[in-house]
């Protein structure tokens, strides 16, 4: 039952990815949820017990510190968390005190502090989330203007809550740093299994992708995106031994398996070879991927079963007569050999930029633009708050900071997801007063909502925002009682999200190359990949060309369904769809050619 629900969620996720919305059920993390609930429970009890509203900042700090705990080795996490706790305290003090200096000072202080936090975070490796959360602290702090003594008490409460979470995360309740790597591996394996399952189920029937359809090439896109997400996590562990080294082998194996399934997928589309061999290979591939996924779910790895799967694929390779099918079986054997034996030379290390100096310069320039956009969005929000009398303008300012997190595509999708999540959460939050029970029952409900919110933070942004809205409405009502808090949260989030979208359009919007050019780049990359195979270049050069073609495909696929691609397809839909199909077929046939070449290698 649970497996069927998870698979249905992955199918929904493939549909949402067409619109740049992520849904990754494999990233549900109950341990983080339980730990987040404990982190919030202590300062919340202190705030309610003392009756002092400033201790609400300890609650917020505890929650934000848990959010700041990103994937990475322990020393990276400790450094980033420590910088957030100390930096957040300084920002809270400066924001609250400076906002009290003059009327409407928040309109200057808020954007300035956010810009400075963004610039400071740009100097930290993987410090983007630290900068974002420090910006959130800044805009909330200016929403509570106090004299220096009161601002210091507020900052002290923030430090206490953040330090408590820091101790809980790093000493009292440690979660294995390699857990995100295992989750990323399982996510890739699950999507490979979905692809293999569909291929095995075809048997003699024609492939659905032989004709255009709305979810054309959904499995290819889902696997590629999962691999890129895996790579984004793995880059944080560069040079780390142990689980990170295993994860690099698993990523290399997953890419090898995906290449073989892609070639088999195209063979099914083109009705290539004898149907009996095609069916037998598809069923063998499905069994092998299912075995690997089952092994990934085990606490202890069963290398004997993986070795048996490798032997089975070698036997299937001997039974095949078509070079493409023999090469696909050989690739599976190589992948399982990598999983069981390991090979340092074939581990998938993150690709280093051609020039570190150029990459750093580009990153700094992007952060400057990001800081200016966020400052501009905040000015819009503060002007709207003064004009229309928003009840909780710092909520709208928070929405600007968290929604405006990248280019137009990311901002557009986050804007829609935050608005939808806020609407759903706001409607549900209106029922919270029915809980009754004095301060105890709402406090327990807040702890439960914290657990759910933290557990779901990497699954889907809309769901995360829905529970986050309920949590913030409930905590605000307990610590700063007021009327219409839920509806104010919805309105403020909508205003802030729209302001973020307007800011990204107003301040040098970066749409990237237009869709036709991205598709052309994808076609050229796959053509170079095919030429590399046909010209009998070294394996390392072919692998580099294959990875470059895969990245070009991902960029084209994403661009086809983001805001600019959607607007472009209103004008040239047929031409773009045909070009996308050509790119996908070229990718599949290049993979077939590569695996046909692999079949000529001498057997080990």
C-alpha positions as CSV (number, residue, x, y, z in Angstrom):
1,X,0.0,0.0,0.0
2,X,2.7,2.5,1.0
3,X,4.8,1.5,-2.0
4,X,1.8,2.2,-4.3
5,X,1.2,5.6,-2.7
6,X,4.8,6.6,-3.0
7,X,4.9,5.5,-6.7
8,X,1.7,7.6,-7.3
9,X,3.4,10.6,-5.7
10,X,6.4,10.1,-8.0
11,X,4.1,10.0,-11.0
12,X,2.5,13.3,-9.8
13,X,6.0,14.6,-9.3
14,X,6.9,13.9,-12.9
15,X,3.8,15.9,-14.0
16,X,4.7,18.8,-11.7
17,X,8.3,18.9,-12.9
18,X,6.9,19.9,-16.3
19,X,6.0,23.2,-14.6
20,X,9.2,23.4,-12.6
21,X,7.6,22.4,-9.3
22,X,9.4,19.7,-7.3
23,X,7.7,16.8,-5.4
24,X,10.2,14.4,-3.9
25,X,8.5,12.0,-1.4
26,X,11.8,10.3,-0.8
27,X,13.0,13.4,1.1
28,X,10.4,13.1,3.9
29,X,12.6,13.3,7.0
30,X,10.8,12.3,10.2
31,X,14.0,12.6,12.3
32,X,14.4,16.3,11.4
33,X,10.7,16.8,12.1
34,X,11.0,15.3,15.6
35,X,14.2,17.3,16.4
36,X,12.6,20.5,15.1
37,X,9.7,20.0,17.4
38,X,12.0,19.5,20.4
39,X,14.0,22.6,19.4
40,X,10.8,24.8,19.4
41,X,9.1,23.2,22.4
42,X,11.6,24.5,25.0
43,X,11.7,28.2,24.1
44,X,7.9,28.2,23.4
45,X,7.3,26.8,27.0
46,X,9.7,29.5,28.3
47,X,7.8,32.3,26.4
48,X,4.4,31.1,27.6
49,X,5.6,30.5,31.1
50,X,7.2,33.9,31.6
51,X,4.6,35.8,29.7
52,X,7.3,37.9,28.1
53,X,6.6,38.3,24.3
54,X,10.3,39.0,23.5
55,X,11.1,35.4,24.2
56,X,9.0,34.6,21.1
57,X,12.3,35.5,19.3
58,X,13.9,32.4,20.9
59,X,11.1,30.4,19.3
60,X,11.7,31.9,15.9
61,X,15.5,31.6,16.3
62,X,15.2,27.9,17.2
63,X,13.0,27.2,14.2
64,X,15.2,29.2,11.7
65,X,18.4,27.5,13.0
66,X,16.8,24.1,12.3
67,X,16.0,25.4,8.8
68,X,19.6,26.5,8.3
69,X,20.9,23.0,8.8
70,X,21.6,22.1,5.2
71,X,23.1,18.9,3.7
72,X,26.9,18.7,4.1
73,X,29.7,17.3,6.2
74,X,29.6,18.0,9.9
75,X,32.2,20.7,9.9
76,X,30.5,22.6,7.1
77,X,27.1,22.4,8.9
78,X,28.6,23.5,12.3
79,X,30.3,26.5,10.6
80,X,27.2,27.7,8.8
81,X,24.9,27.2,11.8
82,X,27.3,29.1,14.1
83,X,27.6,32.0,11.7
84,X,23.8,32.1,11.4
85,X,23.3,32.2,15.2
86,X,25.9,34.9,15.8
87,X,25.1,36.9,12.6
88,X,21.3,36.6,13.2
89,X,21.8,38.0,16.7
90,X,23.7,41.0,15.3
91,X,21.2,41.6,12.6
92,X,18.3,41.4,15.1
93,X,19.9,44.0,17.3
94,X,20.8,46.4,14.5
95,X,17.4,46.0,12.8
96,X,15.2,46.5,15.8
97,X,17.3,49.4,17.2
98,X,17.9,51.3,13.8
99,X,14.2,51.0,12.9
100,X,13.3,53.0,16.0
101,X,15.5,56.0,15.1
102,X,12.9,57.7,12.9
103,X,9.5,57.2,11.4
104,X,9.5,54.9,8.4
105,X,13.2,54.1,9.1
106,X,12.3,50.5,8.2
107,X,12.1,51.4,4.6
108,X,15.8,52.2,4.6
109,X,17.1,49.9,7.3
110,X,15.4,46.7,6.1
111,X,16.7,46.8,2.4
112,X,20.2,47.9,3.6
113,X,20.5,45.0,6.1
114,X,19.2,42.5,3.6
115,X,21.7,43.7,1.0
116,X,24.6,43.5,3.4
117,X,23.5,40.0,4.6
118,X,23.4,38.8,0.9
119,X,26.8,40.3,0.2
120,X,28.3,38.7,3.3
121,X,26.8,35.3,2.5
122,X,28.3,35.5,-1.0
123,X,31.8,35.1,0.6
124,X,30.8,31.9,2.3
125,X,31.0,28.5,0.5
126,X,27.4,27.2,0.3
127,X,26.3,30.2,2.4
128,X,23.2,31.1,0.4
129,X,20.7,29.8,3.0
130,X,22.5,31.7,5.8
131,X,22.2,34.9,3.8
132,X,18.5,34.3,3.1
133,X,17.7,33.5,6.8
134,X,19.7,36.5,8.0
135,X,17.7,38.6,5.6
136,X,14.5,37.1,7.1
137,X,15.7,38.0,10.6
138,X,16.5,41.6,9.4
139,X,13.0,42.3,8.0
140,X,11.3,40.8,11.0
141,X,13.5,42.8,13.4
142,X,12.7,46.1,11.7
143,X,9.0,45.2,12.2
144,X,9.7,45.4,16.0
145,X,11.4,48.8,16.5
146,X,12.8,49.2,20.0
147,X,15.2,51.4,21.9
148,X,18.7,50.0,22.4
149,X,18.0,48.2,25.7
150,X,14.8,46.5,24.4
151,X,16.5,45.6,21.1
152,X,19.4,44.0,23.1
153,X,16.9,41.9,25.0
154,X,15.3,40.8,21.7
155,X,18.7,39.9,20.3
156,X,19.6,38.0,23.5
157,X,16.4,35.9,23.2
158,X,17.3,35.2,19.6
159,X,20.8,34.1,20.5
160,X,19.4,31.9,23.3
161,X,17.0,30.1,21.0
162,X,19.6,29.8,18.2
163,X,22.3,28.5,20.6
164,X,19.8,25.9,22.0
165,X,19.1,24.6,18.5
166,X,22.8,24.6,17.7
167,X,23.5,22.4,20.7
168,X,20.6,20.1,20.0
169,X,21.6,19.6,16.3
170,X,25.4,19.2,16.9
171,X,25.6,17.5,20.3
172,X,22.3,16.2,21.8
173,X,20.5,14.9,18.7
174,X,22.8,14.3,15.8
175,X,21.5,13.1,12.5
176,X,24.0,11.3,10.2
177,X,25.5,13.8,7.9
178,X,25.5,11.2,5.1
179,X,21.7,10.8,5.3
180,X,21.0,13.3,2.5
181,X,23.3,11.4,0.2
182,X,21.4,8.1,0.9
183,X,18.1,9.9,0.3
184,X,19.4,11.4,-3.0
185,X,20.6,7.9,-4.1
186,X,17.3,6.4,-3.3
187,X,15.5,9.1,-5.2
188,X,17.5,8.4,-8.3
189,X,17.1,4.7,-7.9
190,X,13.3,5.0,-7.5
191,X,13.0,7.0,-10.8
192,X,15.3,4.6,-12.6
193,X,13.0,1.8,-11.4
194,X,9.9,3.6,-12.7
195,X,11.5,3.9,-16.1
196,X,12.6,0.3,-16.1
197,X,9.2,-0.8,-15.0
198,X,7.5,0.9,-17.9
199,X,9.9,-0.5,-20.4
200,X,9.5,-4.0,-19.0
201,X,5.7,-3.6,-19.2
202,X,5.7,-2.7,-22.9
203,X,6.6,-6.2,-24.2
204,X,5.3,-6.2,-27.8
205,X,3.2,-3.0,-27.6
206,X,4.5,0.2,-29.2
207,X,6.1,2.8,-27.0
208,X,3.9,5.8,-26.1
209,X,6.7,8.2,-27.0
210,X,6.7,7.1,-30.6
211,X,4.0,9.9,-30.9
212,X,4.0,13.3,-29.2
213,X,2.1,13.5,-25.9
214,X,1.9,15.9,-23.1
215,X,4.2,13.9,-20.8
216,X,6.6,12.9,-23.6
217,X,10.0,11.6,-22.3
218,X,8.8,12.0,-18.7
219,X,11.0,9.3,-17.3
220,X,14.1,10.7,-19.0
221,X,13.5,14.1,-17.6
222,X,12.7,12.8,-14.1
223,X,15.9,10.7,-13.9
224,X,18.1,13.6,-15.3
225,X,16.7,16.1,-12.8
226,X,17.1,13.6,-9.9
227,X,20.7,13.0,-10.9
228,X,21.4,16.7,-11.0
229,X,19.9,17.1,-7.5
230,X,22.1,14.3,-6.4
231,X,25.1,16.0,-7.9
232,X,24.2,19.3,-6.1
233,X,24.2,17.5,-2.8
234,X,27.4,15.6,-3.5
235,X,29.4,18.7,-4.4
236,X,29.2,19.7,-0.7
237,X,31.0,16.5,0.2
238,X,33.9,17.0,-2.2
239,X,37.0,15.2,-1.0
240,X,35.2,13.5,1.9
241,X,35.9,9.8,2.4
242,X,33.6,7.0,3.5
243,X,29.9,7.5,2.7
244,X,30.7,10.3,0.3
245,X,33.1,8.0,-1.7
246,X,30.3,5.4,-1.8
247,X,27.9,8.0,-3.0
248,X,30.2,9.0,-5.8
249,X,30.3,5.4,-7.0
250,X,26.5,5.2,-6.7
251,X,26.1,8.4,-8.8
252,X,28.5,7.0,-11.5
253,X,26.6,3.7,-11.5
254,X,23.2,5.5,-11.7
255,X,24.5,7.5,-14.7
256,X,25.7,4.2,-16.4
257,X,22.3,2.5,-15.7
258,X,20.4,5.6,-17.0
259,X,22.5,5.6,-20.2
260,X,21.6,1.9,-20.8
261,X,17.9,2.5,-20.1
262,X,17.9,5.5,-22.4
263,X,19.3,3.4,-25.2
264,X,16.8,0.7,-24.5
265,X,14.0,3.3,-24.4
266,X,15.0,4.6,-27.8
267,X,15.2,1.0,-29.1
268,X,11.6,0.5,-28.0
269,X,10.5,3.7,-29.6
270,X,12.2,2.7,-32.9
271,X,11.1,-0.9,-32.6
272,X,14.8,-1.8,-33.0
273,X,16.0,-5.4,-33.1
274,X,14.2,-8.6,-32.4
275,X,11.2,-8.2,-30.1
276,X,12.2,-11.3,-28.0
277,X,15.6,-9.9,-27.2
278,X,14.2,-6.5,-26.5
279,X,11.6,-7.9,-24.0
280,X,14.1,-10.2,-22.3
281,X,16.6,-7.3,-21.9
282,X,13.9,-5.0,-20.5
283,X,12.8,-7.6,-18.0
284,X,16.3,-8.3,-16.9
285,X,17.1,-4.6,-16.5
286,X,13.9,-4.1,-14.4
287,X,14.9,-7.0,-12.1
288,X,18.4,-5.6,-11.7
289,X,17.2,-2.1,-10.9
290,X,14.6,-3.4,-8.5
291,X,17.3,-5.4,-6.7
292,X,19.5,-2.3,-6.3
293,X,16.6,-0.3,-5.0
294,X,15.7,-3.0,-2.5
295,X,19.4,-3.0,-1.4
296,X,19.3,0.8,-1.0
297,X,16.5,0.4,1.5
298,X,18.4,-2.1,3.6
299,X,20.3,-1.0,6.7
300,X,23.3,-3.1,5.7
301,X,24.3,-3.6,2.1
302,X,24.0,-7.1,0.6
303,X,26.9,-7.1,-1.9
304,X,26.3,-10.8,-2.6
305,X,22.9,-10.0,-4.2
306,X,24.4,-7.2,-6.2
307,X,27.2,-9.5,-7.4
308,X,24.5,-12.1,-8.4
309,X,22.7,-9.4,-10.4
310,X,26.0,-8.5,-12.1
311,X,26.5,-12.2,-13.0
312,X,22.9,-12.4,-14.4
313,X,23.5,-9.3,-16.6
314,X,26.7,-10.9,-18.0
315,X,24.7,-14.0,-18.8
316,X,22.0,-11.9,-20.5
317,X,24.8,-10.1,-22.5
318,X,26.0,-13.5,-23.8
319,X,22.4,-14.3,-25.0
320,X,21.9,-11.1,-26.9
321,X,22.8,-11.0,-30.6
322,X,22.1,-7.3,-31.3
323,X,25.1,-5.1,-30.5
324,X,22.9,-2.4,-28.9
325,X,21.3,-4.9,-26.5
326,X,24.7,-6.5,-25.7
327,X,26.1,-3.1,-24.9
328,X,23.2,-2.2,-22.6
329,X,23.7,-5.5,-20.7
330,X,27.4,-4.8,-20.5
331,X,26.7,-1.3,-19.1
332,X,24.5,-2.8,-16.4
333,X,27.3,-5.2,-15.5
334,X,29.8,-2.3,-15.3
335,X,27.4,-0.4,-13.0
336,X,27.0,-3.3,-10.6
337,X,30.7,-4.0,-10.7
338,X,31.2,-0.3,-9.6
339,X,28.7,-0.8,-6.8
340,X,30.2,-4.0,-5.5
341,X,33.9,-3.4,-6.1
342,X,34.5,0.3,-6.6
343,X,36.9,2.0,-8.9
344,X,38.4,5.3,-7.9
345,X,39.1,6.2,-11.6
346,X,35.4,5.9,-12.5
347,X,33.9,7.7,-9.5
348,X,31.7,10.6,-10.4
349,X,33.5,13.7,-9.1
350,X,31.8,17.1,-9.4
351,X,33.0,18.9,-12.5
352,X,35.3,21.8,-11.6
353,X,34.8,25.1,-13.4
354,X,37.2,25.9,-16.2
355,X,38.4,29.0,-14.2
356,X,37.9,29.3,-10.5
357,X,38.5,33.1,-10.6
358,X,35.9,33.6,-13.4
359,X,33.4,31.4,-11.6
360,X,33.9,33.4,-8.3
361,X,33.6,36.7,-10.2
362,X,30.4,35.6,-11.8
363,X,29.0,34.4,-8.5
364,X,29.8,37.7,-6.8
365,X,28.1,39.7,-9.6
366,X,25.0,37.5,-9.4
367,X,24.8,38.1,-5.6
368,X,25.1,41.8,-6.1
369,X,22.1,41.7,-8.5
370,X,20.3,39.4,-6.1
371,X,20.8,41.9,-3.2
372,X,19.6,44.8,-5.3
373,X,16.5,42.9,-6.4
374,X,15.7,42.0,-2.9
375,X,16.2,45.6,-1.7
376,X,13.9,46.8,-4.5
377,X,11.2,44.3,-3.7
378,X,11.4,45.3,0.0
379,X,10.9,49.0,-0.9
380,X,7.8,48.0,-2.9
381,X,6.5,46.1,0.1
382,X,7.1,48.9,2.6
383,X,5.4,51.4,0.3
384,X,2.4,49.1,-0.1
385,X,2.3,48.5,3.7
386,X,2.3,52.3,4.3
387,X,-0.3,52.9,1.6
388,X,-2.7,50.1,2.4
389,X,-2.1,49.6,6.1
390,X,-0.9,46.0,6.1
391,X,-1.3,44.5,9.5
392,X,1.9,42.5,9.6
393,X,4.2,44.0,6.9
394,X,7.2,41.9,8.0
395,X,5.4,38.8,6.7
396,X,5.2,40.4,3.2
397,X,8.9,41.4,3.5
398,X,9.8,37.8,4.5
399,X,8.0,36.6,1.4
400,X,10.2,38.8,-0.8
401,X,13.3,37.3,0.7
402,X,12.4,33.7,0.3
403,X,10.6,33.9,-3.0
404,X,13.2,36.0,-4.8
405,X,15.9,33.3,-4.7
406,X,17.2,33.1,-8.3
407,X,16.3,33.8,-11.8
408,X,12.9,34.4,-13.3
409,X,12.0,30.7,-13.5
410,X,12.8,30.0,-9.9
411,X,11.1,33.2,-8.7
412,X,8.0,32.5,-10.8
413,X,7.5,29.0,-9.5
414,X,8.2,30.0,-5.9
415,X,5.8,32.9,-6.2
416,X,2.9,30.6,-7.3
417,X,3.8,27.9,-4.7
418,X,4.0,30.4,-1.8
419,X,0.7,32.0,-2.8
420,X,-1.1,28.7,-3.1
421,X,0.5,27.4,0.2
422,X,-0.4,30.5,2.0
423,X,-4.0,30.4,0.8
424,X,-4.4,26.7,1.9
425,X,-2.6,27.3,5.2
426,X,-4.5,30.5,5.9
427,X,-7.9,28.7,5.4
428,X,-6.8,25.9,7.7
429,X,-5.4,28.3,10.3
430,X,-8.8,29.9,10.7
431,X,-9.9,26.7,12.4
432,X,-7.1,26.8,15.0
433,X,-9.1,29.0,17.5
434,X,-11.4,26.0,17.8
435,X,-8.7,24.2,19.7
436,X,-9.3,26.0,22.9
437,X,-7.6,24.6,26.0
438,X,-5.9,27.7,27.1
439,X,-2.2,28.0,26.2
440,X,-1.4,24.3,26.6
441,X,-3.3,22.9,23.7
442,X,-2.2,25.6,21.1
443,X,1.3,25.1,22.3
444,X,1.1,21.4,21.7
445,X,-0.4,22.0,18.3
446,X,2.5,24.4,17.5
447,X,5.0,21.7,18.4
448,X,3.2,19.1,16.2
449,X,3.0,21.6,13.3
450,X,6.8,22.3,13.7
451,X,7.5,18.5,13.4
452,X,5.4,18.3,10.2
453,X,6.8,21.4,8.7
454,X,10.4,20.4,9.2
455,X,9.8,16.8,8.0
456,X,8.3,18.1,4.8
457,X,10.7,21.0,4.0
458,X,12.5,19.1,1.2
459,X,9.4,17.3,-0.2
460,X,7.4,20.1,-1.8
461,X,7.5,23.9,-1.3
462,X,3.7,24.4,-1.4
463,X,3.1,21.8,1.3
464,X,5.9,23.3,3.4
465,X,4.4,26.8,3.1
466,X,0.9,25.5,4.0
467,X,2.1,24.0,7.3
468,X,4.5,26.9,7.9
469,X,1.6,29.4,7.6
470,X,-0.5,27.5,10.1
471,X,2.5,27.4,12.5
472,X,3.3,31.1,12.3
473,X,-0.3,32.1,12.7
474,X,-0.6,29.9,15.8
475,X,2.6,31.1,17.4
476,X,1.8,34.8,16.6
477,X,-1.6,34.5,18.1
478,X,-0.1,33.0,21.3
479,X,2.7,35.6,21.7
480,X,1.2,38.6,20.0
481,X,-2.6,38.2,20.1
482,X,-4.6,40.0,17.5
483,X,-7.6,39.9,15.1
484,X,-7.5,38.5,11.6
485,X,-4.0,37.1,11.9
486,X,-4.7,34.2,9.4
487,X,-6.2,36.4,6.7
488,X,-3.4,39.0,7.3
489,X,-0.8,36.2,6.7
490,X,-2.4,35.3,3.4
491,X,-2.7,38.9,2.2
492,X,0.9,39.7,3.2
493,X,2.3,36.6,1.5
494,X,0.5,37.4,-1.7
495,X,1.8,41.0,-1.6
496,X,5.3,39.9,-0.9
497,X,5.3,37.2,-3.5
498,X,4.0,39.6,-6.2
499,X,6.6,42.2,-5.1
500,X,9.4,39.6,-5.5
501,X,8.1,38.7,-9.0
502,X,8.0,42.4,-10.0
503,X,11.5,43.0,-8.6
504,X,13.0,40.2,-10.6
505,X,11.4,41.6,-13.8
506,X,12.4,45.2,-13.0
507,X,16.1,44.6,-12.1
508,X,17.9,43.1,-15.0
509,X,15.8,40.0,-15.5
510,X,17.8,37.0,-16.6
511,X,15.7,34.7,-18.8
512,X,18.7,33.0,-20.2
513,X,18.9,32.1,-23.9
514,X,15.5,31.8,-25.6
515,X,14.0,28.3,-25.9
516,X,14.8,27.7,-29.6
517,X,18.5,28.4,-28.8
518,X,18.5,26.1,-25.9
519,X,17.0,23.3,-27.9
520,X,19.6,23.9,-30.7
521,X,22.3,23.8,-28.1
522,X,20.9,20.4,-26.9
523,X,20.8,19.1,-30.4
524,X,24.3,20.2,-31.1
525,X,25.6,18.6,-27.8
526,X,24.0,15.3,-28.7
527,X,25.3,15.5,-32.2
528,X,28.8,16.0,-30.8
529,X,28.2,13.0,-28.5
530,X,27.2,10.9,-31.5
531,X,30.2,12.0,-33.5
532,X,32.5,11.2,-30.6
533,X,31.2,7.7,-30.5
534,X,31.4,7.2,-34.3
535,X,34.9,8.6,-34.5
536,X,36.1,6.1,-31.9
537,X,37.5,8.6,-29.5
538,X,38.8,7.6,-26.1
539,X,36.2,6.6,-23.5
540,X,37.0,9.6,-21.3
541,X,36.2,12.0,-24.1
542,X,33.0,10.2,-24.9
543,X,31.9,10.2,-21.3
544,X,32.6,13.9,-21.1
545,X,30.5,14.5,-24.3
546,X,27.7,12.4,-22.9
547,X,27.5,14.3,-19.6
548,X,27.6,17.6,-21.5
549,X,24.8,16.4,-23.7
550,X,22.8,15.4,-20.6
551,X,23.2,18.8,-19.1
552,X,22.2,20.5,-22.3
553,X,19.1,18.4,-22.4
554,X,18.2,19.3,-18.8
555,X,18.5,23.0,-19.6
556,X,16.3,22.7,-22.7
557,X,13.7,20.6,-20.9
558,X,13.5,23.1,-18.0
559,X,13.4,26.1,-20.4
560,X,10.6,24.4,-22.3
561,X,8.2,24.6,-19.3
562,X,9.3,27.7,-17.4
563,X,7.6,31.1,-17.8
564,X,9.6,32.3,-20.9
565,X,9.2,28.9,-22.6
566,X,5.5,28.8,-22.0
567,X,5.1,32.3,-23.4
568,X,7.2,31.4,-26.4
569,X,5.2,28.2,-27.1
570,X,2.1,30.3,-27.4
571,X,3.5,31.6,-30.6
572,X,5.6,28.7,-32.0
573,X,4.2,25.7,-30.2
574,X,4.4,23.2,-33.1
575,X,8.0,24.1,-34.1
576,X,9.3,23.9,-30.6
577,X,7.6,20.6,-29.8
578,X,9.0,19.1,-33.0
579,X,12.5,20.3,-32.1
580,X,12.2,18.9,-28.6
581,X,11.2,15.5,-30.0
582,X,14.1,15.7,-32.4
583,X,16.5,16.4,-29.5
584,X,15.2,13.5,-27.5
585,X,15.4,11.1,-30.4
586,X,18.9,12.2,-31.2
587,X,19.9,11.7,-27.5
588,X,18.4,8.2,-27.6
589,X,20.1,7.2,-30.8
590,X,23.5,8.6,-29.7
591,X,23.1,6.4,-26.6
592,X,22.3,3.4,-28.8
593,X,25.4,4.0,-30.8
594,X,27.5,4.2,-27.7
595,X,26.2,1.0,-26.3
596,X,26.6,-0.8,-29.6
597,X,30.3,0.2,-29.4
598,X,30.5,-1.0,-25.8
599,X,29.4,-4.5,-27.1
600,X,32.7,-4.8,-29.0
601,X,34.8,-4.6,-25.9
602,X,36.5,-7.8,-24.8
603,X,34.6,-9.5,-22.0
604,X,36.3,-9.5,-18.6
